[in-house]
Amino acid sequence: MAQKPSIPKGTRDFNPQEVAKRNYIFNTIRREFEVFGFQPIETPSFENSETLMGKYGDEGDRLIFKILNSGDYFDKFKNVVKELSDETFSGDLNPFYAIETNFVTKHISEKALRYDLTVPFARYVVQHQNEIDFPFKRYQIQPVWRADRPQKGRFREFYQCDADVVGSDSLWQEVEFVQLYDSVFTALGLNGVTIKINNRKILSGIAEVIGAHDKLIDFTVALDKLDKIGEEKVKDEMRSKGISEEGISKLQPLFTLKGDFGAQINELKAILSTSEEGKKGIEELEFINQGIQTLGLKTAKLQLDVTLARGLNYYTGAIFEVAAPEGVKMGSIGGGGRYDDLTGIFGLKNVSGVGISFGLDRIALVLEDLGLFPETITNTVKVLFINFGQAEAMASMKAIKVLREQGISAELFPDQKNTKKQFNYANKRQIPYLVLLGDSELQSNTYTLKNMASGEQQELSLEQLIVALQ
């Protein structure tokens, strides 16, 4: 019995039209990256497990796809189980716990699919530090994998489009990244996106003020879920992590902050008056906001969101997240932030970095929903030659060779079928022009060019045909 074809949940096939649309986004982002001075790199699809584990917090670690080692590891595993079962363990030590921590991590899965592009980039910088000129501006457009629960806009395999700068502490980098977001989304026609910004130092200051500085990760992970689960459930999660009622009550002003950027900053100054760390975060946000106010944005808007946490351990300064225009139901379509010592985990200390990411798949869904893809991007072939027979096909192929040398995409319908079927094929492919090269055209050494949209036909020489199609 034939196997029913299927693909894993959270992955997708892409037809030619979808690939053309995705390439349109890729090319737009790549062009803006290069205009802003970023250089391309690529890293392997999988890394050593130790490179990735422990860099994304507990929740992130659980979403990392681990790769089984090839070879005779199952035989080794059975031998270890037998050895452990013959040993006597004292206290609460479970033999299978020992198998998991000691053997599985070392022998069963030593590699993992990359979770994002930032940590592999940090590894790249350290490994190639003697070849890099700092500050180093890089962009990277490659797929990543997460063992997440699939839903609309959330996949297990998806592309990230990242731009990062390492080797500079300057806040002008953050200003440039806000401008970069604005330029990309304006170029895509996606006007009215909201670039949300916060600062990890502000979150640290708040945790300090409420007496939960030792629970910063728990605090930020819970706070980051505010727009997903609501205020009360966020508070319940904080309680479950041991944050006191008194501390939670001090957070109340955060849930009700209103007004423009400046007004919210003033309220934060009052809340964080006793925290030096928090005040430093406010200063950084004020610098970025002032820069953007002076330089201006094309179509995006910058908004302070003090509940924005992006629960990743490595952020230390500014945090970014981009929301689609109002009325579009979609999670974030971009995000990033400042990480002051990410390379330190690989042995290169005191190298500051900041970067942002574009969520290609969600951006594609938003552009599709809003009808913002140009109609012409799916036209992969400009002209189709109708096949009337062997002699006509050979003459067509000679002309097609000339057209292709002139950069015009052209092809011959390969089979000699009735004309109606060939016309239907062209319509389904959305090919804008047909060339009819039959007996009369062979005799006169001409080509009949048909415009599929208007129905207009012209009898042209090869030189005229090239000009018309160009």
BELDA-V864140 format. One record per pair of residues at least 4 apart in sequence whose ideal C-beta (glycine too) atoms are under 7 Angstrom apart, sorted by the first residue. I is the first residue (numbers start at 1). J is the second residue. D is the distance in Angstrom with one decimal. If there is no record, write none. Layout:
BEGIN
i:I j:J d:D
i:I j:J d:D
END
This chain:
BEGIN
i:7 j:11 d:5.1
i:7 j:13 d:6.6
i:9 j:150 d:5.1
i:10 j:148 d:6.9
i:10 j:150 d:3.8
i:10 j:155 d:5.0
i:10 j:156 d:3.0
i:10 j:157 d:6.6
i:11 j:155 d:6.9
i:11 j:156 d:6.0
i:11 j:157 d:4.8
i:12 j:155 d:7.0
i:14 j:18 d:4.2
i:14 j:19 d:4.9
i:14 j:22 d:6.7
i:16 j:20 d:6.3
i:16 j:380 d:6.6
i:17 j:21 d:6.6
i:17 j:378 d:4.5
i:18 j:22 d:6.3
i:19 j:23 d:6.2
i:20 j:24 d:6.6
i:20 j:377 d:5.2
i:20 j:378 d:4.7
i:20 j:380 d:6.5
i:21 j:364 d:6.2
i:21 j:373 d:5.3
i:21 j:377 d:6.2
i:22 j:26 d:6.3
i:22 j:360 d:6.8
i:22 j:364 d:6.0
i:23 j:27 d:5.9
i:24 j:28 d:6.4
i:24 j:373 d:6.7
i:24 j:377 d:4.7
i:25 j:29 d:6.3
i:25 j:188 d:6.8
i:25 j:360 d:5.9
i:25 j:363 d:5.9
i:25 j:364 d:6.1
i:26 j:30 d:5.9
i:26 j:141 d:6.0
i:27 j:31 d:6.2
i:28 j:32 d:6.7
i:28 j:184 d:6.7
i:28 j:187 d:5.1
i:28 j:188 d:5.6
i:29 j:33 d:6.2
i:29 j:161 d:4.9
i:29 j:184 d:5.6
i:29 j:358 d:5.7
i:30 j:34 d:6.5
i:30 j:141 d:6.6
i:31 j:35 d:6.4
i:32 j:36 d:6.4
i:32 j:180 d:6.5
i:32 j:183 d:5.1
i:32 j:184 d:4.8
i:32 j:187 d:6.1
i:33 j:38 d:4.3
i:33 j:139 d:4.1
i:33 j:163 d:5.5
i:34 j:38 d:6.4
i:36 j:176 d:6.6
i:36 j:180 d:5.4
i:37 j:137 d:5.4
i:38 j:137 d:4.6
i:38 j:138 d:6.1
i:38 j:139 d:4.1
i:38 j:163 d:5.0
i:39 j:137 d:6.3
i:39 j:138 d:5.6
i:40 j:139 d:5.7
i:40 j:140 d:6.9
i:41 j:124 d:6.5
i:41 j:138 d:5.1
i:41 j:140 d:5.7
i:42 j:140 d:6.6
i:42 j:142 d:6.1
i:43 j:120 d:4.3
i:43 j:124 d:5.7
i:45 j:113 d:6.4
i:45 j:114 d:6.5
i:46 j:67 d:5.9
i:46 j:111 d:5.0
i:46 j:112 d:6.2
i:46 j:113 d:5.2
i:46 j:114 d:6.6
i:47 j:51 d:4.2
i:47 j:52 d:5.5
i:47 j:111 d:6.9
i:47 j:112 d:6.4
i:47 j:114 d:5.7
i:47 j:120 d:5.8
i:47 j:123 d:6.9
i:48 j:110 d:6.5
i:48 j:111 d:6.0
i:49 j:53 d:5.5
i:49 j:66 d:6.5
i:49 j:109 d:6.3
i:49 j:110 d:5.7
i:49 j:111 d:6.0
i:49 j:112 d:4.7
i:51 j:119 d:6.7
i:51 j:123 d:5.4
i:52 j:64 d:5.7
i:52 j:112 d:5.2
i:52 j:114 d:6.8
i:52 j:115 d:5.8
i:52 j:119 d:6.0
i:53 j:61 d:5.7
i:53 j:64 d:6.8
i:54 j:61 d:6.7
i:55 j:119 d:4.9
i:55 j:313 d:6.8
i:55 j:314 d:6.4
i:55 j:345 d:7.0
i:56 j:60 d:2.4
i:56 j:61 d:5.9
i:56 j:115 d:6.0
i:56 j:312 d:5.8
i:56 j:313 d:6.7
i:57 j:61 d:6.9
i:57 j:217 d:6.1
i:57 j:221 d:6.7
i:57 j:311 d:5.9
i:57 j:312 d:6.4
i:57 j:313 d:5.0
i:58 j:62 d:6.7
i:59 j:221 d:6.6
i:59 j:311 d:6.7
i:60 j:115 d:6.4
i:60 j:312 d:6.7
i:63 j:115 d:6.7
i:63 j:146 d:4.5
i:63 j:147 d:4.9
i:63 j:148 d:5.5
i:64 j:112 d:5.1
i:64 j:115 d:5.2
i:64 j:147 d:6.9
i:65 j:112 d:6.2
i:65 j:113 d:4.2
i:65 j:145 d:4.8
i:65 j:147 d:5.3
i:66 j:109 d:4.1
i:66 j:112 d:4.9
i:67 j:109 d:6.1
i:67 j:111 d:4.5
i:67 j:112 d:6.0
i:67 j:113 d:6.7
i:68 j:108 d:6.2
i:68 j:109 d:5.8
i:69 j:73 d:4.9
i:69 j:107 d:6.6
i:69 j:108 d:6.1
i:69 j:109 d:6.5
i:69 j:110 d:6.0
i:72 j:76 d:6.2
i:73 j:77 d:6.0
i:73 j:107 d:5.8
i:73 j:108 d:5.6
i:74 j:78 d:6.6
i:75 j:79 d:6.6
i:76 j:80 d:6.4
i:76 j:107 d:6.1
i:77 j:81 d:6.5
i:77 j:103 d:7.0
i:77 j:108 d:6.6
i:78 j:82 d:6.5
i:79 j:83 d:6.3
i:80 j:84 d:6.1
i:80 j:99 d:6.2
i:80 j:103 d:5.1
i:81 j:85 d:6.1
i:81 j:99 d:6.6
i:82 j:86 d:6.7
i:83 j:87 d:6.8
i:84 j:95 d:4.2
i:84 j:98 d:6.1
i:84 j:99 d:6.2
i:85 j:95 d:6.4
i:89 j:93 d:4.3
i:89 j:95 d:6.0
i:93 j:97 d:6.7
i:93 j:98 d:6.6
i:95 j:99 d:6.6
i:96 j:100 d:6.5
i:97 j:101 d:6.3
i:98 j:102 d:5.4
i:99 j:103 d:5.1
i:99 j:104 d:6.3
i:100 j:104 d:5.0
i:101 j:105 d:6.4
i:102 j:106 d:6.7
i:103 j:107 d:5.5
i:103 j:108 d:6.8
i:104 j:108 d:4.3
i:104 j:109 d:6.5
i:105 j:109 d:6.9
i:113 j:145 d:4.0
i:114 j:120 d:5.3
i:114 j:144 d:5.4
i:114 j:145 d:6.9
i:115 j:144 d:6.2
i:115 j:146 d:6.1
i:116 j:144 d:5.5
i:116 j:160 d:6.4
i:117 j:121 d:5.8
i:117 j:140 d:4.9
i:117 j:142 d:6.4
i:117 j:144 d:6.5
i:117 j:160 d:5.2
i:117 j:162 d:4.4
i:118 j:122 d:6.6
i:118 j:162 d:6.7
i:118 j:164 d:6.9
i:118 j:355 d:6.2
i:119 j:123 d:6.6
i:120 j:124 d:6.2
i:121 j:125 d:6.4
i:121 j:138 d:6.7
i:121 j:140 d:6.6
i:121 j:164 d:5.8
i:122 j:126 d:6.7
i:122 j:342 d:4.5
i:122 j:343 d:5.0
i:122 j:346 d:6.2
i:123 j:127 d:6.0
i:123 j:346 d:5.6
i:124 j:128 d:5.9
i:125 j:129 d:6.2
i:125 j:132 d:6.5
i:125 j:136 d:6.7
i:125 j:166 d:5.5
i:125 j:343 d:5.5
i:125 j:348 d:6.9
i:126 j:343 d:5.2
i:126 j:346 d:4.0
i:126 j:347 d:6.0
i:126 j:348 d:4.4
i:128 j:132 d:5.8
i:129 j:348 d:6.0
i:132 j:136 d:4.8
i:134 j:166 d:6.9
i:134 j:167 d:3.1
i:135 j:165 d:5.4
i:135 j:166 d:6.6
i:135 j:167 d:3.9
i:135 j:168 d:4.0
i:136 j:166 d:5.2
i:136 j:167 d:5.7
i:137 j:165 d:5.0
i:138 j:164 d:5.8
i:139 j:162 d:6.5
i:139 j:163 d:4.6
i:140 j:162 d:4.9
i:141 j:159 d:6.6
i:141 j:161 d:4.7
i:142 j:159 d:6.9
i:143 j:157 d:5.9
i:143 j:158 d:6.6
i:143 j:159 d:5.1
i:144 j:158 d:6.6
i:144 j:160 d:5.3
i:145 j:156 d:6.2
i:145 j:157 d:5.4
i:146 j:156 d:6.0
i:147 j:156 d:6.5
i:148 j:154 d:5.9
i:148 j:156 d:6.0
i:150 j:154 d:6.2
i:150 j:155 d:6.2
i:150 j:156 d:6.2
i:153 j:330 d:5.5
i:153 j:331 d:5.5
i:153 j:362 d:4.9
i:153 j:365 d:6.0
i:155 j:361 d:6.0
i:158 j:360 d:7.0
i:158 j:361 d:4.7
i:159 j:360 d:4.3
i:159 j:361 d:6.7
i:160 j:357 d:5.1
i:161 j:357 d:6.6
i:161 j:358 d:4.1
i:161 j:360 d:5.7
i:162 j:355 d:5.9
i:162 j:357 d:4.8
i:163 j:180 d:6.5
i:163 j:355 d:6.1
i:163 j:356 d:5.8
i:164 j:353 d:5.8
i:164 j:354 d:6.9
i:164 j:355 d:3.1
i:165 j:173 d:5.0
i:165 j:353 d:6.5
i:165 j:354 d:5.8
i:165 j:355 d:6.9
i:166 j:343 d:6.9
i:166 j:351 d:5.7
i:166 j:353 d:3.9
i:167 j:351 d:5.8
i:168 j:173 d:5.7
i:168 j:352 d:6.5
i:169 j:352 d:4.8
i:171 j:175 d:6.7
i:171 j:284 d:6.0
i:171 j:287 d:4.9
i:171 j:288 d:6.1
i:172 j:176 d:6.3
i:173 j:177 d:6.5
i:173 j:354 d:5.0
i:174 j:178 d:6.8
i:174 j:288 d:5.0
i:174 j:318 d:4.9
i:174 j:338 d:6.9
i:174 j:354 d:6.1
i:175 j:179 d:6.7
i:175 j:288 d:5.7
i:175 j:291 d:4.0
i:175 j:292 d:6.3
i:176 j:180 d:6.1
i:177 j:181 d:6.6
i:177 j:320 d:6.8
i:177 j:336 d:7.0
i:177 j:354 d:6.8
i:177 j:356 d:5.0
i:178 j:182 d:6.5
i:178 j:195 d:5.7
i:178 j:288 d:6.9
i:178 j:292 d:5.5
i:178 j:302 d:6.0
i:179 j:183 d:6.2
i:179 j:295 d:6.8
i:180 j:184 d:6.3
i:180 j:356 d:6.9
i:181 j:185 d:6.3
i:181 j:195 d:5.3
i:181 j:300 d:6.2
i:181 j:322 d:5.9
i:181 j:334 d:6.2
i:181 j:356 d:6.6
i:182 j:186 d:6.0
i:182 j:297 d:4.5
i:182 j:298 d:5.3
i:182 j:299 d:6.7
i:182 j:300 d:4.1
i:183 j:187 d:6.2
i:183 j:298 d:6.9
i:184 j:188 d:6.5
i:184 j:358 d:6.7
i:185 j:190 d:4.4
i:185 j:193 d:4.9
i:185 j:299 d:6.9
i:185 j:300 d:6.0
i:186 j:191 d:6.6
i:186 j:298 d:4.4
i:186 j:299 d:4.7
i:188 j:367 d:6.6
i:188 j:372 d:6.9
i:189 j:372 d:4.6
i:190 j:325 d:6.9
i:190 j:366 d:6.5
i:190 j:367 d:6.6
i:190 j:372 d:6.4
i:191 j:299 d:3.9
i:191 j:325 d:6.9
i:192 j:299 d:6.3
i:192 j:325 d:3.8
i:192 j:326 d:6.9
i:193 j:300 d:5.0
i:193 j:322 d:5.5
i:193 j:323 d:6.6
i:193 j:324 d:6.3
i:193 j:325 d:6.0
i:194 j:301 d:5.6
i:194 j:303 d:5.2
i:194 j:322 d:7.0
i:194 j:323 d:4.4
i:195 j:300 d:5.4
i:195 j:302 d:5.1
i:195 j:303 d:6.9
i:195 j:320 d:6.4
i:195 j:322 d:5.5
i:196 j:303 d:5.3
i:196 j:305 d:4.2
i:196 j:308 d:5.3
i:196 j:320 d:7.0
i:196 j:321 d:4.6
i:196 j:323 d:6.4
i:197 j:285 d:6.8
i:197 j:288 d:6.8
i:197 j:302 d:6.3
i:197 j:304 d:6.1
i:197 j:305 d:7.0
i:197 j:318 d:6.2
i:197 j:319 d:6.8
i:197 j:320 d:5.8
i:198 j:202 d:6.3
i:198 j:305 d:5.7
i:198 j:306 d:5.8
i:198 j:308 d:4.0
i:198 j:319 d:4.7
i:199 j:281 d:3.7
i:199 j:284 d:5.6
i:199 j:285 d:5.4
i:199 j:317 d:6.0
i:199 j:318 d:5.5
i:199 j:319 d:6.5
i:200 j:204 d:6.3
i:200 j:315 d:4.8
i:200 j:316 d:5.3
i:200 j:317 d:5.9
i:200 j:319 d:6.1
i:201 j:205 d:6.3
i:201 j:277 d:5.1
i:201 j:278 d:6.4
i:201 j:280 d:5.2
i:201 j:281 d:3.1
i:201 j:317 d:6.5
i:202 j:206 d:6.4
i:202 j:268 d:6.6
i:202 j:272 d:6.9
i:202 j:278 d:5.5
i:202 j:281 d:3.8
i:202 j:282 d:6.6
i:202 j:306 d:6.4
i:203 j:207 d:6.4
i:203 j:220 d:5.4
i:203 j:309 d:6.0
i:204 j:208 d:6.3
i:204 j:216 d:6.1
i:204 j:277 d:4.9
i:205 j:209 d:6.3
i:205 j:272 d:4.6
i:205 j:275 d:3.6
i:205 j:277 d:4.8
i:205 j:278 d:2.0
i:205 j:281 d:6.2
i:206 j:210 d:6.4
i:206 j:272 d:7.0
i:206 j:278 d:6.7
i:207 j:212 d:4.8
i:207 j:213 d:5.0
i:207 j:215 d:6.9
i:207 j:216 d:4.8
i:207 j:219 d:5.0
i:208 j:213 d:4.6
i:208 j:275 d:5.0
i:208 j:277 d:6.5
i:209 j:250 d:6.3
i:209 j:271 d:6.7
i:209 j:272 d:6.5
i:209 j:274 d:6.4
i:209 j:275 d:5.7
i:210 j:247 d:3.5
i:210 j:250 d:4.6
i:210 j:251 d:6.1
i:211 j:244 d:6.5
i:211 j:247 d:5.0
i:212 j:219 d:5.3
i:212 j:243 d:4.9
i:212 j:247 d:5.3
i:215 j:219 d:5.4
i:215 j:241 d:5.9
i:215 j:242 d:6.4
i:215 j:243 d:5.9
i:216 j:220 d:6.2
i:217 j:221 d:6.1
i:217 j:313 d:6.6
i:218 j:222 d:6.4
i:218 j:241 d:3.8
i:219 j:223 d:6.2
i:219 j:238 d:6.6
i:219 j:243 d:6.5
i:220 j:224 d:6.1
i:220 j:309 d:3.9
i:220 j:311 d:5.4
i:221 j:311 d:4.0
i:222 j:234 d:5.3
i:222 j:237 d:4.2
i:222 j:238 d:5.0
i:222 j:241 d:6.8
i:223 j:234 d:6.4
i:223 j:307 d:5.5
i:223 j:309 d:4.8
i:224 j:309 d:3.7
i:224 j:310 d:6.1
i:224 j:311 d:4.6
i:225 j:229 d:4.9
i:225 j:234 d:5.9
i:226 j:231 d:6.6
i:226 j:234 d:5.3
i:226 j:307 d:4.7
i:229 j:233 d:4.0
i:229 j:234 d:6.3
i:230 j:234 d:6.9
i:231 j:235 d:6.5
i:231 j:255 d:5.2
i:232 j:236 d:6.4
i:233 j:237 d:6.5
i:234 j:238 d:6.6
i:235 j:239 d:6.5
i:235 j:248 d:5.4
i:236 j:240 d:6.5
i:237 j:241 d:6.6
i:238 j:243 d:4.2
i:238 j:248 d:5.7
i:239 j:243 d:6.4
i:239 j:248 d:6.9
i:243 j:247 d:5.1
i:243 j:248 d:6.0
i:244 j:248 d:6.9
i:245 j:249 d:6.3
i:246 j:250 d:6.8
i:251 j:255 d:7.0
i:252 j:256 d:6.8
i:253 j:257 d:6.6
i:253 j:267 d:6.6
i:253 j:271 d:5.9
i:254 j:306 d:5.5
i:254 j:307 d:6.2
i:257 j:264 d:5.1
i:257 j:267 d:5.9
i:257 j:306 d:5.9
i:259 j:263 d:2.9
i:259 j:264 d:5.7
i:261 j:265 d:6.3
i:261 j:289 d:5.2
i:261 j:304 d:4.9
i:262 j:266 d:6.5
i:263 j:267 d:6.8
i:264 j:268 d:6.3
i:264 j:304 d:4.8
i:264 j:306 d:6.8
i:265 j:269 d:6.5
i:265 j:282 d:6.1
i:265 j:285 d:6.6
i:265 j:286 d:6.3
i:265 j:304 d:6.9
i:267 j:271 d:6.5
i:268 j:272 d:5.7
i:268 j:282 d:5.7
i:268 j:306 d:6.5
i:269 j:273 d:6.6
i:269 j:282 d:6.1
i:272 j:278 d:3.3
i:272 j:279 d:6.0
i:272 j:282 d:6.7
i:275 j:279 d:6.4
i:276 j:280 d:6.5
i:277 j:281 d:6.8
i:278 j:282 d:6.7
i:279 j:283 d:6.6
i:280 j:284 d:6.7
i:281 j:285 d:6.5
i:282 j:286 d:6.3
i:283 j:287 d:6.6
i:284 j:288 d:6.6
i:284 j:317 d:6.2
i:284 j:318 d:6.4
i:285 j:289 d:6.1
i:285 j:304 d:6.8
i:286 j:290 d:6.1
i:287 j:291 d:6.5
i:288 j:292 d:6.5
i:288 j:318 d:6.6
i:289 j:293 d:6.1
i:289 j:302 d:6.7
i:290 j:294 d:6.4
i:291 j:295 d:6.1
i:292 j:297 d:6.4
i:292 j:302 d:5.3
i:297 j:301 d:6.9
i:297 j:302 d:6.9
i:308 j:319 d:5.6
i:308 j:321 d:5.6
i:310 j:315 d:6.3
i:310 j:319 d:5.2
i:310 j:321 d:6.4
i:310 j:335 d:5.9
i:310 j:337 d:6.5
i:314 j:339 d:4.5
i:314 j:342 d:5.0
i:315 j:319 d:5.5
i:315 j:337 d:4.2
i:315 j:338 d:6.6
i:315 j:339 d:5.8
i:316 j:338 d:5.8
i:316 j:339 d:5.7
i:316 j:340 d:4.2
i:317 j:337 d:6.7
i:317 j:338 d:3.1
i:317 j:340 d:6.5
i:318 j:337 d:5.5
i:318 j:338 d:4.8
i:318 j:354 d:6.9
i:319 j:337 d:4.1
i:320 j:335 d:5.7
i:320 j:336 d:4.8
i:320 j:337 d:5.8
i:320 j:356 d:5.7
i:321 j:332 d:4.8
i:321 j:335 d:4.4
i:322 j:332 d:6.0
i:322 j:333 d:5.2
i:322 j:334 d:3.6
i:322 j:335 d:6.7
i:323 j:332 d:6.3
i:324 j:328 d:4.0
i:324 j:330 d:4.7
i:324 j:333 d:5.5
i:324 j:366 d:5.0
i:328 j:366 d:5.6
i:328 j:369 d:6.4
i:328 j:370 d:6.9
i:330 j:362 d:5.6
i:330 j:365 d:6.5
i:330 j:366 d:5.6
i:331 j:362 d:6.5
i:332 j:359 d:6.7
i:333 j:359 d:4.9
i:333 j:362 d:4.7
i:333 j:363 d:5.2
i:333 j:366 d:6.4
i:334 j:356 d:6.3
i:334 j:357 d:6.1
i:334 j:358 d:5.0
i:334 j:359 d:5.9
i:335 j:357 d:5.9
i:336 j:355 d:5.1
i:336 j:356 d:3.4
i:336 j:357 d:5.4
i:337 j:354 d:6.8
i:338 j:354 d:4.3
i:339 j:353 d:5.2
i:340 j:352 d:4.8
i:341 j:349 d:6.7
i:341 j:350 d:6.6
i:342 j:353 d:5.9
i:343 j:348 d:4.1
i:343 j:351 d:4.6
i:344 j:348 d:6.6
i:344 j:349 d:4.8
i:358 j:363 d:6.4
i:359 j:363 d:6.0
i:360 j:364 d:6.3
i:361 j:365 d:6.7
i:362 j:366 d:6.4
i:363 j:367 d:6.3
i:364 j:368 d:6.2
i:365 j:369 d:6.3
i:366 j:370 d:6.2
i:367 j:372 d:4.4
i:367 j:373 d:5.5
i:368 j:373 d:6.7
i:373 j:377 d:6.1
i:378 j:430 d:6.2
i:379 j:430 d:5.8
i:379 j:432 d:6.3
i:380 j:409 d:6.7
i:381 j:409 d:4.9
i:381 j:410 d:6.9
i:381 j:411 d:5.5
i:381 j:429 d:6.6
i:381 j:431 d:5.2
i:382 j:408 d:5.8
i:382 j:409 d:4.8
i:382 j:410 d:6.5
i:382 j:432 d:6.3
i:382 j:433 d:6.1
i:382 j:469 d:6.1
i:383 j:408 d:6.9
i:383 j:410 d:4.7
i:383 j:431 d:6.9
i:383 j:433 d:4.2
i:383 j:434 d:7.0
i:383 j:435 d:5.8
i:383 j:469 d:5.9
i:384 j:411 d:6.0
i:384 j:413 d:6.1
i:384 j:426 d:4.9
i:384 j:431 d:4.8
i:384 j:434 d:5.5
i:385 j:396 d:4.0
i:385 j:400 d:6.2
i:385 j:410 d:6.9
i:385 j:412 d:4.6
i:385 j:413 d:6.9
i:385 j:435 d:4.7
i:385 j:437 d:6.2
i:386 j:413 d:6.1
i:386 j:419 d:6.3
i:386 j:422 d:5.2
i:386 j:434 d:6.0
i:386 j:435 d:6.9
i:386 j:436 d:5.2
i:387 j:392 d:7.0
i:387 j:393 d:5.3
i:387 j:412 d:6.1
i:387 j:413 d:4.5
i:387 j:414 d:6.9
i:387 j:415 d:6.5
i:387 j:416 d:5.0
i:387 j:422 d:6.7
i:388 j:392 d:4.0
i:388 j:437 d:6.9
i:388 j:438 d:4.9
i:389 j:393 d:6.6
i:389 j:416 d:5.8
i:390 j:394 d:6.6
i:391 j:395 d:6.6
i:391 j:442 d:6.9
i:392 j:396 d:6.1
i:392 j:437 d:5.3
i:392 j:438 d:6.2
i:392 j:442 d:6.6
i:393 j:397 d:6.3
i:393 j:412 d:6.1
i:394 j:398 d:6.8
i:395 j:399 d:6.7
i:395 j:437 d:5.7
i:395 j:442 d:6.1
i:396 j:400 d:6.1
i:396 j:412 d:5.1
i:396 j:437 d:5.1
i:397 j:401 d:6.5
i:397 j:412 d:6.0
i:399 j:403 d:6.3
i:399 j:447 d:6.6
i:399 j:462 d:6.0
i:400 j:404 d:6.2
i:400 j:410 d:4.6
i:400 j:411 d:6.8
i:400 j:412 d:6.1
i:401 j:405 d:6.6
i:402 j:406 d:6.7
i:402 j:462 d:6.5
i:403 j:408 d:4.2
i:403 j:410 d:4.4
i:403 j:466 d:6.6
i:403 j:469 d:6.8
i:404 j:408 d:6.6
i:404 j:410 d:6.1
i:406 j:466 d:5.5
i:406 j:470 d:6.9
i:408 j:469 d:5.0
i:408 j:470 d:6.7
i:413 j:422 d:4.8
i:413 j:425 d:6.5
i:417 j:421 d:4.5
i:417 j:422 d:6.0
i:419 j:423 d:6.2
i:420 j:424 d:6.3
i:421 j:425 d:6.5
i:422 j:426 d:6.7
i:423 j:427 d:6.5
i:424 j:428 d:6.4
i:425 j:429 d:6.3
i:426 j:431 d:4.4
i:426 j:434 d:5.8
i:426 j:452 d:6.4
i:427 j:452 d:7.0
i:431 j:452 d:6.8
i:432 j:452 d:5.6
i:432 j:453 d:6.5
i:433 j:449 d:6.1
i:433 j:450 d:6.6
i:433 j:451 d:6.2
i:433 j:452 d:6.5
i:433 j:469 d:6.6
i:434 j:450 d:4.3
i:434 j:452 d:6.4
i:435 j:447 d:5.2
i:435 j:448 d:6.8
i:435 j:449 d:5.8
i:436 j:441 d:6.8
i:436 j:448 d:4.2
i:436 j:450 d:6.5
i:437 j:441 d:4.8
i:437 j:442 d:6.8
i:437 j:447 d:5.8
i:439 j:443 d:6.5
i:440 j:444 d:6.3
i:441 j:446 d:5.2
i:441 j:447 d:6.0
i:441 j:448 d:6.0
i:446 j:459 d:5.0
i:446 j:460 d:6.3
i:446 j:461 d:6.1
i:447 j:460 d:5.5
i:447 j:462 d:6.7
i:447 j:465 d:5.0
i:448 j:457 d:5.7
i:448 j:459 d:5.4
i:449 j:457 d:6.8
i:449 j:458 d:5.0
i:449 j:460 d:5.6
i:449 j:465 d:6.1
i:449 j:468 d:6.0
i:450 j:457 d:4.9
i:451 j:455 d:6.7
i:451 j:456 d:4.7
i:458 j:468 d:6.9
i:460 j:464 d:3.8
i:460 j:465 d:4.6
i:460 j:468 d:6.2
i:461 j:465 d:6.8
i:462 j:466 d:6.7
i:463 j:467 d:6.7
i:464 j:468 d:6.1
i:465 j:469 d:6.3
i:466 j:470 d:6.1
END
